[in-house]
Amino acid sequence: MATTSNYALRLPTSLKKAAEAIAREDGTTLNQFIVCAVAEKLSALKTSDYFVERAARGDIAEALRLMRRPCGEPPRPGDEVPPDYVRVP
C-alpha cells in the first residue's frame, strides 16, 4: 500500500457541494474524487512540460527534409490525400 499524508483542504462551500455531488454520482468518496482531480491536473501539467521540452529539441528543417525525401512505395489504399484537402500555409 502506498504511503499517504493528510492535508487540511479549505474549499468554498459551493465548490465542496459540487464536488460531493459529482463524487456521489460517480459512486466514490469526496476524498477519492479530490485525489483523482489532483492526479489528473498533475498529469496534464507534466504532459504539457514534456511537449514543450520535446518541441525545443525539434528540428523543423530536418523534419521537412525527411518528409520530402523520395521513397519507393506509392501510398497504400486509404493513405491518399483527400480531394477536398486544403493546405494551410
C-alpha positions, 0 to 999 in steps of 0.5 A: 500500500502506498504511503499517504499524508493528510492535508487540511483542504479549505474549499468554498462551500459551493465548490465542496457541494459540487464536488460531493455531488459529482463524487456521489454520482460517480459512486466514490468518496469526496476524498477519492474524487479530490485525489483523482482531480489532483492526479489528473491536473498533475498529469496534464501539467507534466504532459504539457512540460514534456511537449514543450521540452520535446518541441525545443529539441525539434528540428523543423528543417530536418523534419521537412527534409525527411518528409520530402525525401523520395521513397519507393512505395506509392501510398497504400489504399486509404493513405491518399490525400483527400480531394477536398484537402486544403493546405494551410500555409 
